[in-house]
Amino acid sequence: MITANSRVFEVTVFSDRAQVSRRMTETMTAGEHTILFDLLPEAIDQNSIQINGKGSTVLKDVKFKQAHYAEIPNEQIKTFYDKKQSLEESLSELDDIIMQAGLEKQFVDNIAKTLTSEPQEGSSRELDPEKWLKMVNYYRSKLDQISKEIRDVEKSRIGITRELQKINREINDLGIKQGKTKNQVEVLIEATSNDTISLQLSYIVAGPSWYPVYDLRVSTEEKKMDIIYNAFIRQNTDEDWEDAQIKLSTAQPQISGRQPELSPWFLDIFKPAPVPKSFKKEAMMQDQLRMQSAASPGAVPLPEESEHFVEEMIGSMEIPSATVETGATSAVFAVAGSNSIACDNQPHKVTILREKFNADFEYSTVPKLVPYAYLKAKVTNQTEFPFLPGESNIFLDNNFVAHSSLELISPSEKFWTFLGVDEGINVEYKFLKKYHKKEGMISKKSKIIYEYSIVITNNKKTEEKIVLSDQLPITQNESIVVELVKPEYTKDTDQLKKNEYNYLEWLFTLQPGEKVEEPFVFSVEHPKDIVVKGL
């Protein structure tokens, strides 16, 4: 049997798994040979194993096997567990020292109690002051010595305990498992002549993943957006991928390839079961508890802040781009060059693409919600690469300004991306007044007028476009009438639009230093004898 000296040369990473390809080259004599691929990942999918080869050989059999071993084969994992075992042994030794010191202290205490106890009947105690003083000094110095020894050992124990906790956290972070089995693939081939053969073993292993993170570097002077399309890869498959060709697939093999079937959808009259009287009081108490819990502040925990990776300043450094292979249902990005992805469950960054795009800039604001103007850019994805949903780091004129995100963007698709707040555009939202308008003494209706003023100032040195958004309430009862008073609106124009949700959208083109004040007035009319909900 020949143990294959193989190496990982290509890996295709999916969202929750990877296809790994190994290659070995060996000179063979004519005849049958058994080749063993040893120490394969624990999470290997047996049904995915494939063997291909080159040379004068015939493939006769492939077997998947599991073997047991006494020592951990992975040196990195072995180092962690050896250190953990050493620390645990040190803790045990310190615990023994503390226990022995405690026994010694108890022994000294017992001697002191014996010497100071009442003498037995018929016996007398020597009252030599010099001897008693020596005994007291010995007792005190011995207790001080034992107490100091215990304190020193406990300090050492605290340090070792902290180091052990750190090792345990590292083991958990790396996803290390102290397994005692190893996976193997045994290949039986027949060489038809003396020849150098090449065997390629490929398999699917669960666990590895990748996700996109984008750096958007915007130049307002050049009106350009530089998009750096990065991918972060994690894996803890028990094997390192060293100098391998890395491919990233958008396919989702975890989703069934077959369309689900519909089931009949039945309706019937709901007939609630009668509630026993003994349960009614308990149900009322539970309702009261739920209301109190919902009313108490801090009842809902906030989600933890997710990690973000902020790219360092790259400058003019060239970054090689990947190539893309587009299939019927997915795309595969072949990362340029070879890359090494260690088995450490940590994110490793590779670059898929770096491309410069023309950008159209525009500001937008919703002053009813926040008094800020947001810069956004309109870009066309002129590449063959689909941009997957992911986090983005935004750099405006070489300054980091914000975190954002991209949605799914197909090749040739136009998209807007927000670039953060620009305080060069000042926005004010002023509530002026609210009053009732009288329609006559005998009118049965009440009309309320709401008046606002929106002020936008362009403090920049360039002409800028800004889209202002606000809204009118939507009536859900024909007796309630909402009317836009200002601005005047009859139909959509380039300057003013209104949609079916009563969202209003103004478009302004402001010259440098220009200030505009836009009135926003609307009325709500309703019968006097009703109370309107939502105002």
Buried (B, 14 or more C-beta within 10 A) or exposed (E): EEEBEBBBBBBBBBBEBBBBBBBBBBEBEEEEBBBBBBBBBBBBBEEEBEBEBEBBBEEEEBEBEEEEEEEBEBEBBEEBBEBBEEBEEBBEEBEEBBEEBEEBBEEBEEEBEEEEEEEEEEEEEEEEEEEBEEBEEEBEEBBEBBEEBBEEBEEBBEEBBEBBEEBEEBBEEBBBEEBEEBBBBBBBBBBEEEBEBEBBBBBBBBBBBBBBBBBBBBBBEEEBBBBBBBBBBBBBBBBBBEEBBBBBBBBEBEEEEEEEEEEEEEEEEEEEEEEEEEEEEEEEEEEEEEEEEEEEEEEEEEEEEEEEEEBEEBEEEEEEBBBBEEEEEBBBBBBBEEBEBBBBBBBBEBBBBBBEBEBEBBBBBBBBEEEBBBBBBBBBBEBEBBBBEBBBBBBBEEEBBBEBEBEEBEBEEEBEBBBBBBEBBBBEBEEEEEEEEEEEEEEEBBBBBBBBBBBBBBBBEEEBEBBBBBBBBEBEEEEBEBEBBEEEBEEEEEEBBBEEEBBBBBBBEBEEEBEBEBEBBBBBBBEEEEEBEEE
